[in-house]
Amino acid sequence: MVKTLIAFGTRFGATAKSSEVIAEVLKEKFSHEVEVVKLSSETENVDITKFDSVIVGTSIARFSWTKRAKKFLKNDFSGKKLFVFISSAGITYPALEKGEMEKYEKWKGRFLDRVVKKNANVEPTSTAVFGGWMENKGKPGTYSTYNWKEEDAAKWAEEIGKLTS
Ligand SMILES: Cc1cc2nc3c(=O)[nH]c(=O)nc-3n(C[C@H](O)[C@H](O)[C@H](O)COP(=O)(O)O)c2cc1C
């Protein structure tokens, strides 16, 4: 049985929702043993040695990863499959939705590829960009942006399932 860890950093919750969806698909359709860990001061030193695959997710806000998700990338992933996703609702995901591929590649490069290359000791097997949400501060309970889609996370989880079996 494949043992998979999903470790994520979130600010507003979208990365947590995507992590849940990925976990469900991997458990239900691919029989993975999955542990989902929200990175915090207590969990940042989670022992990754027993896992075959590690999925790292982070919120992107103010052009940055969460501090703990970025730190988590410094783990030793030798011999494991690494997967990385970002929730980038303001810039990268809208470019993908609109098919503005040059813009998409530029921001994915800055927010995802470059950060992983600089911090992780293995190349990711696959990466993904998801949406998320931003609350409308003027009108509580409404969103100025809401582009999180469950099917994006589910689809990528299917890809991970195939790449790990
Ligand atoms: C203060 C603030 C700053 C943000 N900055 C960015 C940004 O630099 N790039 C981007 O693509 N999205 C940005 N966003 C949108 C986030 O990607 C979105 O809120 C997403 O849901 C964050 O993931 P999380 O919900 O897991 O925290 C920002 C949102 C807020 C509220």
The ligand as an SDF file (V2000), in Angstrom:
LIG
                    3D

 31 33  0  0  0  0  0  0  0  0999 V2000
   -4.1500   39.7550    1.2770 C   0  0  0  0  0  0  0  0  0  0  0  0
   -4.1950   38.8010    0.1090 C   0  0  0  0  0  0  0  0  0  0  0  0
   -3.1170   38.7530   -0.7560 C   0  0  0  0  0  0  0  0  0  0  0  0
   -3.1490   37.8970   -1.8810 C   0  0  0  0  0  0  0  0  0  0  0  0
   -2.0820   37.8590   -2.7250 N   0  0  0  0  0  0  0  0  0  0  0  0
   -2.1080   37.0320   -3.7960 C   0  0  0  0  0  0  0  0  0  0  0  0
   -0.9900   36.9460   -4.6840 C   0  0  0  0  0  0  0  0  0  0  0  0
    0.0470   37.5970   -4.4980 O   0  0  0  0  0  0  0  0  0  0  0  0
   -1.0920   36.1080   -5.7550 N   0  0  0  0  0  0  0  0  0  0  0  0
   -2.2100   35.3510   -5.9800 C   0  0  0  0  0  0  0  0  0  0  0  0
   -2.2540   34.6230   -6.9720 O   0  0  0  0  0  0  0  0  0  0  0  0
   -3.2720   35.3800   -5.1410 N   0  0  0  0  0  0  0  0  0  0  0  0
   -3.2460   36.1850   -4.0600 C   0  0  0  0  0  0  0  0  0  0  0  0
   -4.3030   36.1920   -3.1860 N   0  0  0  0  0  0  0  0  0  0  0  0
   -5.4100   35.2130   -3.3600 C   0  0  0  0  0  0  0  0  0  0  0  0
   -5.0950   33.8850   -2.6600 C   0  0  0  0  0  0  0  0  0  0  0  0
   -4.3720   33.0490   -3.5410 O   0  0  0  0  0  0  0  0  0  0  0  0
   -6.3930   33.1790   -2.1960 C   0  0  0  0  0  0  0  0  0  0  0  0
   -6.9070   33.8850   -1.0950 O   0  0  0  0  0  0  0  0  0  0  0  0
   -6.1920   31.7060   -1.8280 C   0  0  0  0  0  0  0  0  0  0  0  0
   -7.4440   31.1670   -1.4270 O   0  0  0  0  0  0  0  0  0  0  0  0
   -5.1150   31.5060   -0.7660 C   0  0  0  0  0  0  0  0  0  0  0  0
   -5.0300   30.1670   -0.3330 O   0  0  0  0  0  0  0  0  0  0  0  0
   -5.5840   29.7390    1.1250 P   0  0  0  0  0  0  0  0  0  0  0  0
   -7.1010   29.9880    1.0600 O   0  0  0  0  0  0  0  0  0  0  0  0
   -5.2250   28.3330    1.2780 O   0  0  0  0  0  0  0  0  0  0  0  0
   -4.9400   30.6400    2.1290 O   0  0  0  0  0  0  0  0  0  0  0  0
   -4.2850   37.0590   -2.0820 C   0  0  0  0  0  0  0  0  0  0  0  0
   -5.3540   37.1040   -1.1710 C   0  0  0  0  0  0  0  0  0  0  0  0
   -5.3400   37.9650   -0.1030 C   0  0  0  0  0  0  0  0  0  0  0  0
   -6.5060   38.0010    0.8390 C   0  0  0  0  0  0  0  0  0  0  0  0
  1  2  1  0
  2  3  1  0
  2 30  2  0
  3  4  2  0
  4  5  1  0
  4 28  1  0
  5  6  2  0
  6  7  1  0
  6 13  1  0
  7  8  2  0
  7  9  1  0
  9 10  1  0
 10 11  2  0
 10 12  1  0
 12 13  2  0
 13 14  1  0
 14 15  1  0
 14 28  1  0
 15 16  1  0
 16 17  1  0
 16 18  1  0
 18 19  1  0
 18 20  1  0
 20 21  1  0
 20 22  1  0
 22 23  1  0
 23 24  1  0
 24 25  2  0
 24 26  1  0
 24 27  1  0
 28 29  2  0
 29 30  1  0
 30 31  1  0
M  END
$$$$
